Amino acid sequence: MGGRGGRTSALLDRVDLRERIGTELAAFLAARAAELAEISPELDPVARTIRDFVLDGGKRLRPAFGYWGWRGAGGTAASDAAVVRAVAALELVHACALVHDDVMDGSATRRGAASVHERFADLHRSQSFAGSPAGFGRAAAILLGDLTLVWADEMLASSGLPIEAVVRARPAYDAMRTEVMAGQYLDVLAQAQPSVSASRALRVARYKSAKYTVERPLHLGGLLHGCPVALLECYSAYGVPVGEAFQLRDDLLGVYGDPDVTGKPAGDDLREGKRTALIALTLQHGSPAETAVVERLLGDPLLDTAGVETLRDVIDASGGRRRVEALIVERLEQGVAALARGQVEPEAAAVLAELAEMSTARHA
């Protein structure tokens, strides 16, 4: 399993996986669109928006971690068609989280295009509907997010895997959904409070993003194959720190990222007033003058380019950016080291190490 030929095969599998996941999602969403069309042709914008949102863009990280969790437990590429369908359901859970997150944050864009609530606000305007376009857009987006979560359950259940495998993996899947909703609430709560410690911000990151991005998908994949508890523990020792490093990188990109890469305006997290670990560390270590600037500008929805640059300068001067970069390196090394101590199949361990590097890279 660990020879040079096996390694090459695993890397080819990784490259091909994203396309296969997209194919499964396209087929599943086409069938769901047909169901909605039978209910009413007025649901066509719903089906079309979900299809476009899910299929256009996205790295498919969560299905990838789910798939390699299965391979790491002993699954083989020769028998993985149903597994690819099962883990593709994780992309629909992710779609739910993104759509709802954009509503809560009031984000106008996602992946370089209008966010779902903005698309439906535009539909309201174009059709001269009665009432508030913004209110209509928010209501539609909440319902679309709920629908993708319902469809995620359906895609997992109808994947073609033996029922006993799905039942075995269901507790990890259910825990993942509970954790991400809990993390979202903790995030909303943090934005409503005057100050948030770095440790609390990291807890929010762990439950809002880290666990459902890496750890729980690995658990899902491993349990679909029937892996032992020791392997689940190894997946947690790898997945939690790597997932936190992923979210910390995302926090940096929300402040310093190139809009052409992030798909969102530069400094959008600053306008939204996100109390991330980056901001918490800036406030903890900054001078009184620096913290005063952060408290004055953070969360200003009209923050202009000059204001974004001012906040970036303060974050840099306080050492906030440097400290977050150090946390990313520390967690990445901790997670990858855990793979060597576990029972992960060698091919899968090599790919998981590369996925960790890729998902936490400066341009991720």
N, C-alpha and C positions, 0 to 999 in steps of 0.2 A: 504493500500500500504506500510506502514512503519513498519508493524509488523515483528516479528522474522522470521516467515515463508517466508514473502516476501523478506527479506534480504537474506536468504539462497538461494532462487530462483534466485535472481539477481546475487549473486556470482557464482552460477553454470552457469548462462548464460554467464558471463564474461569468465569463464574458457573454455567454449565450443566455444565461438565466434571466437577465433583465428583459430581453426580447420575449422570452417564453412567458414570463409573468404578464407582460403587456398583452400578449395574444389571448391568454386565459381571461384577463379582465375585459378585453374587448368583446369576447364571445358571451361572457356572463352578462355584461351590461346591455348587449343587444337583445338578449332574451328578456331582461327586465324592462327594457324600453317597449317591447312588444306587449308585455302585460299592462303597462301603463296606458298604451294606446287603446287597448280594449276598454279601459275604464273611461277615458275621455281624451279626445285629441288635444284638449287644452293642457294636458300634462306633457306635451312634447317639449316645451322649454325646460321642464324639470329633467326629463331623461337626457336631453341634449347637453344641458349644463353639467350634470353629473359626469356624463361620458367625457366631455371635453376637460373638465377639471381633473379627473382621475387619469386620463390617458395622455394629456399634454404636459410633459415635464415630470419631475420627480425622479429620485435616484433609486427607488425601490429598495431602500436599505432594510426596512423591516421584513419584507418577504425574503430578502437575501439572508439575513441573520436567521430567520426561521428555517430556511432550506438547509443552511450549513449547520444548524443545530441538529437537523435530522441526519445529515451526512456524518457529522461528528459522532453520532450515536451508532453508526454502522450502516446507514442507508446507502444504497448504490444508485448510480445514475441510470442503471438499466431498468429500474423499477420506480421512477420518480414522478411519473405524469400526474398522478392524483395528489402527490405531495405538493407539487408546484401549484396546482389549483387551490389546495388548502391554504398554503402560506400566502397566496395572492390576496386572500381575504384580509390580511393585515393592512394592505394598501387602502382598503375601504374604511377600516378603523381610523387610519391616518387621515383620510379625507374628511371624516367626521370631525376630528380634532382640529384640523386646519380651518374648515368652514366656520365652526363655532368660535375658534380663536379670533378669526378676523372680525366676526360680529362683536365680540367682547372688546377687542382693541380698537374697533372703528377703522380698521385698515382698508384703504381704498384699492390696494393691489396685492396680488399674490402671483409669484412666478412670472412677473412681467406683464400680467394681464389684470383686468378688473377683478376684484374679489367677487364672490358669489352674491353677497348682499347688494353690491353695486350693480351687478348685471341685472338683478331683478328690479332694482330701483329704476334703471334705464328702461326696462321693459314697461314698467308702470307709466313712465313719462311718454314713451313712444306710442302707447295705446290710449293715452289720455284717461287712465283709470281715475276713479274718485279716491279722495283721501291722500295720505302722505306717501310719496314715493319711497322715502327712507324707511318708514314704518313697514311698508309692503316688502321692501327688500330684506329687512331684518327678519320678518316673519317667514318669508320664503326660505331664507338661508338656514334658519333654525330647523325647519322641516326637512330640507334637503340633507342637512347634516345627520338628522335622526334617521332618515331613509338609508343613507350609506351605512350606518351602523347596523340597521336591520338586515341589509343586504350582505354585510360581512358575515353575520351569523349564518345566513342561508348559503353563502358560498362555501364556508367551512363545512357545513353539514352535508352539502351535496357534492363534495369533492370527489367522491368515489372511493375514499378510504374505508376500510372496515369500520363498522360502527363502534367496535370496542376501542379502536385507536382514537377516534374522535372523543369518545367518553373519557378515555384516559387523559387526554390533553386538555379537556374542557376546564378543569380548575385553574390552570395557568392562564388560559384565555380569559376567563371570567375575572381573575385577579388583575390582569392587565387593564381591563376596561374600568374596573373600580379605581385602580391606582391613577389612571390618567385623568379621570373626572375629579378625583380628590385633589390631584396636583393642580388642575385648572382652577379649582376653587381657591386653593392656597395662593395661587398666583394673583387672582382677582383681589383676594384679601390683602396681599402684600402691597398692591398698588394703591389701596385705600388707606394705608397706614403711613404715618409720617416718617418712620425709619424702619429698616429691616437689616438685621445682622447678616454677615457673610454666611454663617452657618445655616441660618434660616433660608437664605436665598438658594443655597446649595440643596437644601431639603426640597424646596419647590422644584428645582431643576431635576432632582432625582425622580420625583413622582410625576411631574408634568411631562417629562420627555425621556429621561435616561432609561428608566425601566421598560417603558413600552417600545422604545426604539431598539434596544439590544437584549437586555436580560430576558424579558418575557417571550419575545419571539424565539430565542434560543431554547427556552423551556418548552414552548409549544412544539417546536420541531423535534426536540429530544424525546418528548413524551409520545409524540405520534409514532415513534419507533419503539417505544418501551424502554427508555434508558434508565439506569439505576440512579438512586439518590445521589451517589457520589459524583456522577456526571452533572446533575443539576446544580450541585454545589460549586463545581468547577465553572459552569456557565455563569453563575452569579458572581463568582470571584473575578471573572473576566468582564462580564456584561455590565455590572453596575459602574465600575470606574470608567470603562470605555464610554458608556452612555453619558456619564457626567462630563467627560472630556468633550464629547460631541456637543452637548448643550452649551458648555462654556465657550467652545469655538463659535457656536451660533450666536451667543451673546456678543462676542467680539465683532462678528460680521454685521450684527444689527447696528453697530456704532461705526465701524470702519469699513464695512464691505462695499464692494463695487456694485452699484445697482444693476449693471449688466449681468452680474453673477448671481446676486441675491434675489433679483426680481422685485425688489422693494426700493423706495426712495432712500437715498443716503441719510443715515441718522434717524430712521423712522422709529427705532426703539426709544430714542431720546425724546421725540415728540410725544410718544405714548406714555412716557414716564415709567418705563419698566424698571423695577427695583431688583435688578439682577445682582449676581455676585460681583460683577465688574463695578457696578455703582456702589454697592455696599463696601467694597474694599477701598474705593476712592474716598468715600466719606470717612471711613475708619482711619485712613492714613494721610489724608489731605490736610493742608493747613486750614486755619479758620477762614482765610480769604477764599481758598479753593472750594471748601465745602459750601460757603455762602453762594458762590457762583452756581454750583450744582443745584442747590435748593431753589435758586431763583429761576433757572432756565429749564431744568428737567420737567417734562410733562407739559411744556408749552406747545399746543398744537400748531401754532403759527411760527414756530422756530425756523429761522431762515438759515441759509448756508453759513453765514458768519457766526450765528449762534451755535450751529453744529460744530464748527471748527473751534470755537471757544471751549465748548465742553470736551472735545477731544483733547485739546491742549491741557486742560485741567486734569483729565483722567491720566494722561501720560505723565504729567509732572508729579502727580501724587503717587505714582508707581502702580496704579490700579491695573493698567494693561500688562505690565511686566509680571505682576503677581498672578494674574489669570493665565498668562502663557505658561508660567511655572506649574500651576495646578494642572493644566492640560498635559504637560509632559509627564508629571508625576503619576497622574491617573492612567495615562496611556501605557507607561512602563509597567505599572502595577497590574493592569489587565492582561497585557500580552504575556507577562511572566507567569500568570496563573495558568495559561494554556499548557506550559511545559510541565506543570505539576499535576495535571489532570489526566483523564482517560480519553481525551478527544482523539479521534482517528487522525493520523498524521497529515493526510491530504487536507482535511477540513481545518485542522489547526493552522496550517500554512495560509489558507485563504482567510481565515478569521483574523490572523495577524495583519494581513494586508488590508482587510476591510476596516480594521481599527485605525490603521494609518490613513487610509483614504478618507474616512468619515470625519476625522479630526484635523485634516490638513488645513493650512491657512487659506486655501482657495475653496474649501468645501462648501 
